[in-house]
Amino acid sequence: MRAIVITKHGGSGRASGTGATGPELRAGEVRIEVAAAGINFADVMARMGLYPDAPKTPCVVGYEVAGTILELGEGVEV
């Protein structure tokens, strides 16, 4: 898995690409094989610390993705 991680709020140097093992799939979650991803306005605002719904740092961003469903967590229906 590759991810863009925000380590601290601030400028573009605060986000970096990393390779990581994918997290364990939990109830209500879906694992996808990403075909395309984008960094959108909400991702940039989250990096700057200006997006109120952003997760706490360090966090992985990427609000927009497209791909193929690989696994469904418990309770997920398609």
All heavy atoms as a GROMACS GRO file, in nm:
protein
  552
    1MET      N    1   0.084  -0.116   0.000
    1MET     CA    2   0.000   0.000   0.000
    1MET      C    3   0.089   0.123   0.000
    1MET      O    4   0.188   0.128   0.070
    1MET     CB    5  -0.087  -0.001   0.126
    1MET     CG    6  -0.175   0.119   0.140
    1MET     SD    7  -0.279   0.113   0.286
    1MET     CE    8  -0.196   0.232   0.388
    2ARG      N    9   0.054   0.221  -0.080
    2ARG     CA   10   0.120   0.351  -0.078
    2ARG      C   11   0.021   0.453  -0.025
    2ARG      O   12  -0.099   0.442  -0.052
    2ARG     CB   13   0.167   0.391  -0.216
    2ARG     CG   14   0.280   0.302  -0.266
    2ARG     CD   15   0.328   0.342  -0.400
    2ARG     NE   16   0.219   0.321  -0.496
    2ARG     CZ   17   0.221   0.360  -0.621
    2ARG    NH1   18   0.324   0.424  -0.667
    2ARG    NH2   19   0.121   0.336  -0.702
    3ALA      N   20   0.070   0.550   0.048
    3ALA     CA   21  -0.020   0.648   0.109
    3ALA      C   22   0.048   0.784   0.118
    3ALA      O   23   0.170   0.793   0.124
    3ALA     CB   24  -0.060   0.601   0.248
    4ILE      N   25  -0.034   0.888   0.121
    4ILE     CA   26   0.013   1.023   0.150
    4ILE      C   27  -0.021   1.048   0.297
    4ILE      O   28  -0.138   1.040   0.337
    4ILE     CB   29  -0.056   1.129   0.062
    4ILE    CG1   30  -0.031   1.102  -0.085
    4ILE    CG2   31  -0.011   1.270   0.101
    4ILE    CD1   32   0.113   1.114  -0.129
    5VAL      N   33   0.080   1.077   0.375
    5VAL     CA   34   0.063   1.093   0.520
    5VAL      C   35   0.093   1.237   0.560
    5VAL      O   36   0.196   1.293   0.519
    5VAL     CB   37   0.157   0.997   0.597
    5VAL    CG1   38   0.144   1.016   0.747
    5VAL    CG2   39   0.128   0.854   0.558
    6ILE      N   40   0.004   1.296   0.638
    6ILE     CA   41   0.028   1.427   0.697
    6ILE      C   42   0.085   1.403   0.836
    6ILE      O   43   0.018   1.343   0.921
    6ILE     CB   44  -0.101   1.510   0.707
    6ILE    CG1   45  -0.160   1.536   0.570
    6ILE    CG2   46  -0.072   1.643   0.778
    6ILE    CD1   47  -0.296   1.602   0.573
    7THR      N   48   0.209   1.447   0.859
    7THR     CA   49   0.273   1.425   0.988
    7THR      C   50   0.247   1.540   1.085
    7THR      O   51   0.235   1.519   1.205
    7THR     CB   52   0.424   1.406   0.972
    7THR    OG1   53   0.477   1.518   0.901
    7THR    CG2   54   0.454   1.278   0.895
    8LYS      N   55   0.241   1.663   1.033
    8LYS     CA   56   0.209   1.783   1.110
    8LYS      C   57   0.139   1.880   1.017
    8LYS      O   58   0.158   1.874   0.896
    8LYS     CB   59   0.336   1.850   1.163
    8LYS     CG   60   0.411   1.773   1.267
    8LYS     CD   61   0.530   1.855   1.314
    8LYS     CE   62   0.608   1.778   1.420
    8LYS     NZ   63   0.724   1.854   1.466
    9HIS      N   64   0.062   1.972   1.073
    9HIS     CA   65  -0.005   2.072   0.990
    9HIS      C   66   0.097   2.173   0.940
    9HIS      O   67   0.195   2.204   1.007
    9HIS     CB   68  -0.114   2.143   1.070
    9HIS     CG   69  -0.225   2.052   1.112
    9HIS    ND1   70  -0.304   1.988   1.021
    9HIS    CD2   71  -0.267   2.014   1.233
    9HIS    CE1   72  -0.393   1.913   1.086
    9HIS    NE2   73  -0.371   1.928   1.215
   10GLY      N   74   0.074   2.223   0.817
   10GLY     CA   75   0.163   2.323   0.759
   10GLY      C   76   0.164   2.316   0.609
   10GLY      O   77   0.068   2.271   0.547
   11GLY      N   78   0.276   2.359   0.550
   11GLY     CA   79   0.292   2.366   0.405
   11GLY      C   80   0.308   2.230   0.341
   11GLY      O   81   0.297   2.125   0.406
   12SER      N   82   0.338   2.231   0.211
   12SER     CA   83   0.343   2.107   0.134
   12SER      C   84   0.450   2.010   0.185
   12SER      O   85   0.440   1.891   0.161
   12SER     CB   86   0.365   2.137  -0.013
   12SER     OG   87   0.488   2.206  -0.031
   13GLY      N   88   0.551   2.057   0.255
   13GLY     CA   89   0.653   1.970   0.310
   13GLY      C   90   0.604   1.884   0.425
   13GLY      O   91   0.673   1.794   0.472
   14ARG      N   92   0.484   1.906   0.471
   14ARG     CA   93   0.427   1.830   0.582
   14ARG      C   94   0.355   1.704   0.537
   14ARG      O   95   0.310   1.626   0.618
   14ARG     CB   96   0.328   1.916   0.662
   14ARG     CG   97   0.392   2.035   0.728
   14ARG     CD   98   0.494   1.989   0.828
   14ARG     NE   99   0.546   2.103   0.900
   14ARG     CZ  100   0.637   2.095   0.992
   14ARG    NH1  101   0.688   1.978   1.024
   14ARG    NH2  102   0.682   2.202   1.051
   15ALA      N  103   0.344   1.684   0.407
   15ALA     CA  104   0.281   1.563   0.354
   15ALA      C  105   0.388   1.485   0.279
   15ALA      O  106   0.464   1.542   0.202
   15ALA     CB  107   0.165   1.597   0.262
   16SER      N  108   0.394   1.355   0.302
   16SER     CA  109   0.494   1.275   0.232
   16SER      C  110   0.436   1.142   0.190
   16SER      O  111   0.342   1.091   0.253
   16SER     CB  112   0.616   1.253   0.323
   16SER     OG  113   0.578   1.184   0.439
   17GLY      N  114   0.491   1.086   0.084
   17GLY     CA  115   0.449   0.954   0.038
   17GLY      C  116   0.521   0.848   0.118
   17GLY      O  117   0.635   0.866   0.160
   18THR      N  118   0.452   0.738   0.142
   18THR     CA  119   0.512   0.630   0.219
   18THR      C  120   0.457   0.496   0.172
   18THR      O  121   0.348   0.489   0.118
   18THR     CB  122   0.484   0.648   0.370
   18THR    OG1  123   0.550   0.545   0.442
   18THR    CG2  124   0.337   0.643   0.401
   19GLY      N  125   0.532   0.394   0.193
   19GLY     CA  126   0.485   0.258   0.171
   19GLY      C  127   0.447   0.202   0.307
   19GLY      O  128   0.515   0.227   0.406
   20ALA      N  129   0.338   0.129   0.314
   20ALA     CA  130   0.292   0.076   0.443
   20ALA      C  131   0.214  -0.051   0.420
   20ALA      O  132   0.165  -0.077   0.311
   20ALA     CB  133   0.205   0.180   0.513
   21THR      N  134   0.202  -0.128   0.525
   21THR     CA  135   0.114  -0.245   0.523
   21THR      C  136  -0.027  -0.196   0.546
   21THR      O  137  -0.050  -0.112   0.634
   21THR     CB  138   0.154  -0.344   0.635
   21THR    OG1  139   0.289  -0.380   0.616
   21THR    CG2  140   0.067  -0.466   0.632
   22GLY      N  141  -0.121  -0.246   0.468
   22GLY     CA  142  -0.259  -0.204   0.484
   22GLY      C  143  -0.313  -0.244   0.620
   22GLY      O  144  -0.278  -0.348   0.674
   23PRO      N  145  -0.397  -0.159   0.679
   23PRO     CA  146  -0.455  -0.190   0.810
   23PRO      C  147  -0.553  -0.306   0.802
   23PRO      O  148  -0.606  -0.337   0.695
   23PRO     CB  149  -0.525  -0.060   0.849
   23PRO     CG  150  -0.554   0.007   0.720
   23PRO     CD  151  -0.444  -0.032   0.626
   24GLU      N  152  -0.578  -0.368   0.915
   24GLU     CA  153  -0.676  -0.475   0.923
   24GLU      C  154  -0.814  -0.417   0.893
   24GLU      O  155  -0.849  -0.310   0.941
   24GLU     CB  156  -0.675  -0.537   1.063
   24GLU     CG  157  -0.766  -0.656   1.077
   24GLU     CD  158  -0.752  -0.721   1.215
   24GLU    OE1  159  -0.639  -0.727   1.266
   24GLU    OE2  160  -0.855  -0.765   1.267
   25LEU      N  161  -0.891  -0.488   0.813
   25LEU     CA  162  -1.024  -0.443   0.775
   25LEU      C  163  -1.118  -0.457   0.894
   25LEU      O  164  -1.126  -0.564   0.954
   25LEU     CB  165  -1.074  -0.526   0.656
   25LEU     CG  166  -1.188  -0.468   0.575
   25LEU    CD1  167  -1.148  -0.336   0.511
   25LEU    CD2  168  -1.228  -0.566   0.467
   26ARG      N  169  -1.189  -0.349   0.927
   26ARG     CA  170  -1.283  -0.349   1.040
   26ARG      C  171  -1.427  -0.347   0.989
   26ARG      O  172  -1.451  -0.325   0.870
   26ARG     CB  173  -1.258  -0.228   1.129
   26ARG     CG  174  -1.119  -0.228   1.192
   26ARG     CD  175  -1.097  -0.110   1.279
   26ARG     NE  176  -1.103   0.012   1.197
   26ARG     CZ  177  -1.068   0.132   1.240
   26ARG    NH1  178  -1.025   0.149   1.362
   26ARG    NH2  179  -1.077   0.237   1.161
   27ALA      N  180  -1.520  -0.370   1.080
   27ALA     CA  181  -1.662  -0.367   1.045
   27ALA      C  182  -1.698  -0.232   0.983
   27ALA      O  183  -1.652  -0.128   1.029
   27ALA     CB  184  -1.747  -0.392   1.168
   28GLY      N  185  -1.777  -0.236   0.877
   28GLY     CA  186  -1.822  -0.114   0.812
   28GLY      C  187  -1.724  -0.055   0.712
   28GLY      O  188  -1.750   0.049   0.654
   29GLU      N  189  -1.608  -0.119   0.692
   29GLU     CA  190  -1.507  -0.067   0.601
   29GLU      C  191  -1.501  -0.150   0.473
   29GLU      O  192  -1.545  -0.265   0.469
   29GLU     CB  193  -1.370  -0.065   0.667
   29GLU     CG  194  -1.360   0.029   0.783
   29GLU     CD  195  -1.224   0.031   0.847
   29GLU    OE1  196  -1.146  -0.065   0.831
   29GLU    OE2  197  -1.194   0.131   0.914
   30VAL      N  198  -1.443  -0.090   0.369
   30VAL     CA  199  -1.425  -0.156   0.240
   30VAL      C  200  -1.279  -0.139   0.199
   30VAL      O  201  -1.222  -0.032   0.214
   30VAL     CB  202  -1.516  -0.090   0.133
   30VAL    CG1  203  -1.490  -0.149  -0.004
   30VAL    CG2  204  -1.661  -0.105   0.170
   31ARG      N  205  -1.217  -0.245   0.147
   31ARG     CA  206  -1.081  -0.235   0.094
   31ARG      C  207  -1.092  -0.233  -0.058
   31ARG      O  208  -1.160  -0.317  -0.117
   31ARG     CB  209  -0.996  -0.354   0.138
   31ARG     CG  210  -0.851  -0.343   0.094
   31ARG     CD  211  -0.763  -0.458   0.139
   31ARG     NE  212  -0.785  -0.501   0.275
   31ARG     CZ  213  -0.728  -0.446   0.384
   31ARG    NH1  214  -0.647  -0.345   0.370
   31ARG    NH2  215  -0.753  -0.495   0.504
   32ILE      N  216  -1.026  -0.136  -0.120
   32ILE     CA  217  -1.028  -0.127  -0.265
   32ILE      C  218  -0.886  -0.127  -0.321
   32ILE      O  219  -0.792  -0.088  -0.254
   32ILE     CB  220  -1.103  -0.002  -0.315
   32ILE    CG1  221  -1.031   0.126  -0.271
   32ILE    CG2  222  -1.246  -0.002  -0.268
   32ILE    CD1  223  -1.089   0.251  -0.333
   33GLU      N  224  -0.874  -0.172  -0.444
   33GLU     CA  225  -0.750  -0.157  -0.520
   33GLU      C  226  -0.766  -0.027  -0.596
   33GLU      O  227  -0.852  -0.015  -0.684
   33GLU     CB  228  -0.731  -0.273  -0.616
   33GLU     CG  229  -0.604  -0.263  -0.696
   33GLU     CD  230  -0.584  -0.382  -0.787
   33GLU    OE1  231  -0.672  -0.471  -0.792
   33GLU    OE2  232  -0.481  -0.385  -0.855
   34VAL      N  233  -0.686   0.071  -0.562
   34VAL     CA  234  -0.700   0.205  -0.618
   34VAL      C  235  -0.645   0.208  -0.760
   34VAL      O  236  -0.531   0.169  -0.784
   34VAL     CB  237  -0.629   0.310  -0.530
   34VAL    CG1  238  -0.636   0.448  -0.595
   34VAL    CG2  239  -0.690   0.312  -0.391
   35ALA      N  240  -0.728   0.257  -0.852
   35ALA     CA  241  -0.686   0.275  -0.991
   35ALA      C  242  -0.644   0.420  -1.015
   35ALA      O  243  -0.556   0.448  -1.096
   35ALA     CB  244  -0.799   0.237  -1.086
   36ALA      N  245  -0.708   0.514  -0.945
   36ALA     CA  246  -0.676   0.656  -0.959
   36ALA      C  247  -0.708   0.726  -0.827
   36ALA      O  248  -0.803   0.689  -0.757
   36ALA     CB  249  -0.758   0.717  -1.071
   37ALA      N  250  -0.627   0.823  -0.792
   37ALA     CA  251  -0.649   0.900  -0.670
   37ALA      C  252  -0.613   1.045  -0.696
   37ALA      O  253  -0.533   1.075  -0.784
   37ALA     CB  254  -0.564   0.844  -0.556
   38GLY      N  255  -0.673   1.133  -0.620
   38GLY     CA  256  -0.644   1.275  -0.637
   38GLY      C  257  -0.635   1.344  -0.502
   38GLY      O  258  -0.691   1.298  -0.403
   39ILE      N  259  -0.559   1.451  -0.499
   39ILE     CA  260  -0.554   1.536  -0.380
   39ILE      C  261  -0.647   1.653  -0.410
   39ILE      O  262  -0.626   1.727  -0.506
   39ILE     CB  263  -0.410   1.587  -0.355
   39ILE    CG1  264  -0.316   1.469  -0.332
   39ILE    CG2  265  -0.407   1.684  -0.239
   39ILE    CD1  266  -0.346   1.386  -0.210
   40ASN      N  267  -0.751   1.669  -0.328
   40ASN     CA  268  -0.848   1.773  -0.354
   40ASN      C  269  -0.836   1.887  -0.252
   40ASN      O  270  -0.747   1.887  -0.167
   40ASN     CB  271  -0.991   1.716  -0.358
   40ASN     CG  272  -1.035   1.661  -0.224
   40ASN    OD1  273  -0.984   1.697  -0.119
   40ASN    ND2  274  -1.132   1.573  -0.227
   41PHE      N  275  -0.925   1.982  -0.261
   41PHE     CA  276  -0.922   2.100  -0.174
   41PHE      C  277  -0.929   2.060  -0.026
   41PHE      O  278  -0.857   2.116   0.057
   41PHE     CB  279  -1.038   2.193  -0.211
   41PHE     CG  280  -1.041   2.320  -0.133
   41PHE    CD1  281  -0.948   2.420  -0.158
   41PHE    CD2  282  -1.137   2.340  -0.035
   41PHE    CE1  283  -0.951   2.539  -0.086
   41PHE    CE2  284  -1.140   2.458   0.037
   41PHE     CZ  285  -1.047   2.558   0.011
   42ALA      N  286  -1.014   1.964   0.008
   42ALA     CA  287  -1.026   1.921   0.147
   42ALA      C  288  -0.895   1.861   0.198
   42ALA      O  289  -0.856   1.883   0.314
   42ALA     CB  290  -1.140   1.819   0.161
   43ASP      N  291  -0.823   1.786   0.114
   43ASP     CA  292  -0.694   1.729   0.153
   43ASP      C  293  -0.593   1.840   0.182
   43ASP      O  294  -0.518   1.834   0.280
   43ASP     CB  295  -0.639   1.638   0.044
   43ASP     CG  296  -0.723   1.514   0.021
   43ASP    OD1  297  -0.762   1.450   0.119
   43ASP    OD2  298  -0.749   1.481  -0.096
   44VAL      N  299  -0.589   1.941   0.096
   44VAL     CA  300  -0.496   2.053   0.115
   44VAL      C  301  -0.530   2.129   0.242
   44VAL      O  302  -0.442   2.162   0.322
   44VAL     CB  303  -0.497   2.146  -0.008
   44VAL    CG1  304  -0.415   2.271   0.017
   44VAL    CG2  305  -0.447   2.073  -0.131
   45MET      N  306  -0.658   2.155   0.264
   45MET     CA  307  -0.700   2.226   0.386
   45MET      C  308  -0.670   2.144   0.511
   45MET      O  309  -0.632   2.198   0.614
   45MET     CB  310  -0.849   2.261   0.378
   45MET     CG  311  -0.883   2.357   0.265
   45MET     SD  312  -0.794   2.513   0.273
   45MET     CE  313  -0.887   2.594   0.401
   46ALA      N  314  -0.684   2.011   0.503
   46ALA     CA  315  -0.651   1.924   0.615
   46ALA      C  316  -0.503   1.933   0.646
   46ALA      O  317  -0.462   1.941   0.762
   46ALA     CB  318  -0.691   1.780   0.584
   47ARG      N  319  -0.420   1.933   0.541
   47ARG     CA  320  -0.276   1.945   0.561
   47ARG      C  321  -0.240   2.075   0.631
   47ARG      O  322  -0.152   2.082   0.716
   47ARG     CB  323  -0.204   1.938   0.427
   47ARG     CG  324  -0.052   1.937   0.442
   47ARG     CD  325   0.018   1.975   0.314
   47ARG     NE  326   0.001   2.118   0.293
   47ARG     CZ  327  -0.014   2.175   0.175
   47ARG    NH1  328  -0.017   2.103   0.065
   47ARG    NH2  329  -0.027   2.305   0.163
   48MET      N  330  -0.313   2.181   0.600
   48MET     CA  331  -0.286   2.311   0.658
   48MET      C  332  -0.347   2.326   0.799
   48MET      O  333  -0.324   2.425   0.866
   48MET     CB  334  -0.341   2.421   0.565
   48MET     CG  335  -0.268   2.424   0.432
   48MET     SD  336  -0.346   2.532   0.310
   48MET     CE  337  -0.330   2.690   0.388
   49GLY      N  338  -0.429   2.227   0.839
   49GLY     CA  339  -0.493   2.234   0.970
   49GLY      C  340  -0.619   2.318   0.970
   49GLY      O  341  -0.665   2.362   1.075
   50LEU      N  342  -0.678   2.340   0.853
   50LEU     CA  343  -0.794   2.427   0.839
   50LEU      C  344  -0.922   2.355   0.802
   50LEU      O  345  -1.022   2.420   0.772
   50LEU     CB  346  -0.764   2.535   0.732
   50LEU     CG  347  -0.642   2.623   0.761
   50LEU    CD1  348  -0.614   2.715   0.643
   50LEU    CD2  349  -0.663   2.704   0.888
   51TYR      N  350  -0.921   2.224   0.802
   51TYR     CA  351  -1.041   2.146   0.765
   51TYR      C  352  -1.097   2.084   0.893
   51TYR      O  353  -1.034   1.997   0.953
   51TYR     CB  354  -1.004   2.039   0.663
   51TYR     CG  355  -1.124   1.972   0.600
   51TYR    CD1  356  -1.206   2.041   0.512
   51TYR    CD2  357  -1.155   1.839   0.627
   51TYR    CE1  358  -1.315   1.981   0.452
   51TYR    CE2  359  -1.264   1.778   0.568
   51TYR     CZ  360  -1.343   1.850   0.481
   51TYR     OH  361  -1.452   1.790   0.424
   52PRO      N  362  -1.214   2.128   0.938
   52PRO     CA  363  -1.265   2.084   1.068
   52PRO      C  364  -1.293   1.934   1.080
   52PRO      O  365  -1.283   1.879   1.189
   52PRO     CB  366  -1.395   2.164   1.085
   52PRO     CG  367  -1.424   2.227   0.954
   52PRO     CD  368  -1.301   2.222   0.870
   53ASP      N  369  -1.323   1.864   0.971
   53ASP     CA  370  -1.355   1.722   0.979
   53ASP      C  371  -1.234   1.632   0.954
   53ASP      O  372  -1.248   1.510   0.946
   53ASP     CB  373  -1.465   1.686   0.878
   53ASP     CG  374  -1.600   1.744   0.918
   53ASP    OD1  375  -1.621   1.764   1.038
   53ASP    OD2  376  -1.682   1.770   0.829
   54ALA      N  377  -1.116   1.689   0.942
   54ALA     CA  378  -0.996   1.609   0.914
   54ALA      C  379  -0.957   1.525   1.036
   54ALA      O  380  -0.978   1.566   1.150
   54ALA     CB  381  -0.880   1.701   0.878
   55PRO      N  382  -0.902   1.406   1.011
   55PRO     CA  383  -0.855   1.325   1.124
   55PRO      C  384  -0.733   1.390   1.189
   55PRO      O  385  -0.666   1.474   1.128
   55PRO     CB  386  -0.817   1.192   1.059
   55PRO     CG  387  -0.799   1.223   0.914
   55PRO     CD  388  -0.882   1.343   0.882
   56LYS      N  389  -0.704   1.351   1.312
   56LYS     CA  390  -0.588   1.403   1.382
   56LYS      C  391  -0.460   1.349   1.317
   56LYS      O  392  -0.458   1.239   1.265
   56LYS     CB  393  -0.592   1.362   1.529
   56LYS     CG  394  -0.707   1.426   1.604
   56LYS     CD  395  -0.710   1.383   1.748
   56LYS     CE  396  -0.830   1.446   1.817
   56LYS     NZ  397  -0.840   1.409   1.955
   57THR      N  398  -0.353   1.428   1.321
   57THR     CA  399  -0.225   1.385   1.265
   57THR      C  400  -0.155   1.290   1.361
   57THR      O  401  -0.177   1.300   1.482
   57THR     CB  402  -0.133   1.506   1.238
   57THR    OG1  403  -0.112   1.577   1.359
   57THR    CG2  404  -0.192   1.597   1.134
   58PRO      N  405  -0.073   1.199   1.311
   58PRO     CA  406  -0.050   1.171   1.169
   58PRO      C  407  -0.171   1.099   1.109
   58PRO      O  408  -0.237   1.020   1.176
   58PRO     CB  409   0.072   1.081   1.171
   58PRO     CG  410   0.066   1.011   1.302
   58PRO     CD  411   0.003   1.110   1.397
   59CYS      N  412  -0.200   1.131   0.984
   59CYS     CA  413  -0.315   1.069   0.919
   59CYS      C  414  -0.288   1.051   0.770
   59CYS      O  415  -0.203   1.118   0.712
   59CYS     CB  416  -0.440   1.153   0.939
   59CYS     SG  417  -0.430   1.319   0.869
   60VAL      N  418  -0.360   0.959   0.711
   60VAL     CA  419  -0.353   0.935   0.567
   60VAL      C  420  -0.468   1.011   0.503
   60VAL      O  421  -0.580   1.006   0.552
   60VAL     CB  422  -0.366   0.783   0.537
   60VAL    CG1  423  -0.374   0.758   0.388
   60VAL    CG2  424  -0.251   0.707   0.600
   61VAL      N  425  -0.437   1.084   0.396
   61VAL     CA  426  -0.541   1.159   0.326
   61VAL      C  427  -0.566   1.099   0.189
   61VAL      O  428  -0.489   1.018   0.140
   61VAL     CB  429  -0.504   1.308   0.312
   61VAL    CG1  430  -0.500   1.376   0.446
   61VAL    CG2  431  -0.374   1.326   0.238
   62GLY      N  432  -0.670   1.143   0.128
   62GLY     CA  433  -0.709   1.096  -0.005
   62GLY      C  434  -0.859   1.077  -0.007
   62GLY      O  435  -0.909   0.966   0.000
   63TYR      N  436  -0.931   1.188  -0.009
   63TYR     CA  437  -1.076   1.182  -0.004
   63TYR      C  438  -1.137   1.136  -0.135
   63TYR      O  439  -1.254   1.104  -0.140
   63TYR     CB  440  -1.133   1.319   0.035
   63TYR     CG  441  -1.104   1.356   0.180
   63TYR    CD1  442  -1.009   1.451   0.211
   63TYR    CD2  443  -1.174   1.296   0.283
   63TYR    CE1  444  -0.984   1.485   0.343
   63TYR    CE2  445  -1.150   1.330   0.415
   63TYR     CZ  446  -1.054   1.425   0.444
   63TYR     OH  447  -1.029   1.458   0.573
   64GLU      N  448  -1.060   1.138  -0.245
   64GLU     CA  449  -1.113   1.098  -0.375
   64GLU      C  450  -1.032   0.983  -0.434
   64GLU      O  451  -0.913   0.998  -0.459
   64GLU     CB  452  -1.109   1.216  -0.472
   64GLU     CG  453  -1.199   1.330  -0.431
   64GLU     CD  454  -1.196   1.446  -0.528
   64GLU    OE1  455  -1.112   1.446  -0.621
   64GLU    OE2  456  -1.277   1.536  -0.511
   65VAL      N  457  -1.097   0.869  -0.452
   65VAL     CA  458  -1.033   0.754  -0.515
   65VAL      C  459  -1.134   0.681  -0.603
   65VAL      O  460  -1.255   0.695  -0.585
   65VAL     CB  461  -0.976   0.653  -0.412
   65VAL    CG1  462  -0.868   0.715  -0.327
   65VAL    CG2  463  -1.084   0.593  -0.326
   66ALA      N  464  -1.080   0.604  -0.697
   66ALA     CA  465  -1.163   0.516  -0.780
   66ALA      C  466  -1.088   0.385  -0.792
   66ALA      O  467  -0.966   0.383  -0.802
   66ALA     CB  468  -1.185   0.577  -0.918
   67GLY      N  469  -1.161   0.274  -0.790
   67GLY     CA  470  -1.095   0.146  -0.801
   67GLY      C  471  -1.191   0.030  -0.796
   67GLY      O  472  -1.310   0.045  -0.818
   68THR      N  473  -1.137  -0.086  -0.762
   68THR     CA  474  -1.211  -0.211  -0.757
   68THR      C  475  -1.220  -0.260  -0.613
   68THR      O  476  -1.119  -0.263  -0.543
   68THR     CB  477  -1.140  -0.318  -0.842
   68THR    OG1  478  -1.123  -0.267  -0.974
   68THR    CG2  479  -1.218  -0.448  -0.847
   69ILE      N  480  -1.340  -0.298  -0.570
   69ILE     CA  481  -1.358  -0.352  -0.435
   69ILE      C  482  -1.288  -0.487  -0.423
   69ILE      O  483  -1.310  -0.575  -0.505
   69ILE     CB  484  -1.507  -0.366  -0.401
   69ILE    CG1  485  -1.575  -0.230  -0.398
   69ILE    CG2  486  -1.527  -0.440  -0.268
   69ILE    CD1  487  -1.725  -0.235  -0.381
   70LEU      N  488  -1.204  -0.500  -0.320
   70LEU     CA  489  -1.133  -0.625  -0.294
   70LEU      C  490  -1.196  -0.703  -0.179
   70LEU      O  491  -1.204  -0.826  -0.184
   70LEU     CB  492  -0.986  -0.599  -0.261
   70LEU     CG  493  -0.902  -0.534  -0.369
   70LEU    CD1  494  -0.761  -0.508  -0.317
   70LEU    CD2  495  -0.897  -0.621  -0.493
   71GLU      N  496  -1.235  -0.633  -0.073
   71GLU     CA  497  -1.290  -0.699   0.047
   71GLU      C  498  -1.397  -0.609   0.108
   71GLU      O  499  -1.389  -0.486   0.100
   71GLU     CB  500  -1.182  -0.717   0.154
   71GLU     CG  501  -1.073  -0.815   0.122
   71GLU     CD  502  -0.974  -0.822   0.238
   71GLU    OE1  503  -1.012  -0.880   0.343
   71GLU    OE2  504  -0.864  -0.768   0.223
   72LEU      N  505  -1.493  -0.674   0.174
   72LEU     CA  506  -1.596  -0.603   0.248
   72LEU      C  507  -1.583  -0.636   0.395
   72LEU      O  508  -1.571  -0.753   0.433
   72LEU     CB  509  -1.735  -0.644   0.202
   72LEU     CG  510  -1.769  -0.621   0.054
   72LEU    CD1  511  -1.906  -0.678   0.023
   72LEU    CD2  512  -1.761  -0.474   0.020
   73GLY      N  513  -1.584  -0.535   0.480
   73GLY     CA  514  -1.584  -0.556   0.623
   73GLY      C  515  -1.720  -0.605   0.668
   73GLY      O  516  -1.821  -0.596   0.596
   74GLU      N  517  -1.726  -0.657   0.789
   74GLU     CA  518  -1.851  -0.706   0.844
   74GLU      C  519  -1.958  -0.598   0.840
   74GLU      O  520  -1.933  -0.482   0.873
   74GLU     CB  521  -1.828  -0.751   0.989
   74GLU     CG  522  -1.949  -0.812   1.053
   74GLU     CD  523  -1.920  -0.858   1.196
   74GLU    OE1  524  -1.804  -0.892   1.225
   74GLU    OE2  525  -2.015  -0.858   1.275
   75GLY      N  526  -2.077  -0.634   0.795
   75GLY     CA  527  -2.190  -0.542   0.791
   75GLY      C  528  -2.199  -0.455   0.668
   75GLY      O  529  -2.290  -0.375   0.656
   76VAL      N  530  -2.106  -0.469   0.575
   76VAL     CA  531  -2.110  -0.389   0.451
   76VAL      C  532  -2.185  -0.466   0.344
   76VAL      O  533  -2.160  -0.582   0.320
   76VAL     CB  534  -1.967  -0.357   0.401
   76VAL    CG1  535  -1.974  -0.282   0.268
   76VAL    CG2  536  -1.890  -0.278   0.504
   77GLU      N  537  -2.280  -0.396   0.282
   77GLU     CA  538  -2.356  -0.457   0.173
   77GLU      C  539  -2.337  -0.371   0.048
   77GLU      O  540  -2.328  -0.250   0.056
   77GLU     CB  541  -2.505  -0.462   0.208
   77GLU     CG  542  -2.536  -0.552   0.325
   77GLU     CD  543  -2.684  -0.558   0.357
   77GLU    OE1  544  -2.765  -0.534   0.265
   77GLU    OE2  545  -2.717  -0.584   0.472
   78VAL      N  546  -2.326  -0.435  -0.066
   78VAL     CA  547  -2.314  -0.362  -0.193
   78VAL      C  548  -2.432  -0.389  -0.282
   78VAL      O  549  -2.502  -0.483  -0.268
   78VAL     CB  550  -2.184  -0.394  -0.269
   78VAL    CG1  551  -2.067  -0.334  -0.197
   78VAL    CG2  552  -2.167  -0.541  -0.289
   0.00000   0.00000   0.00000
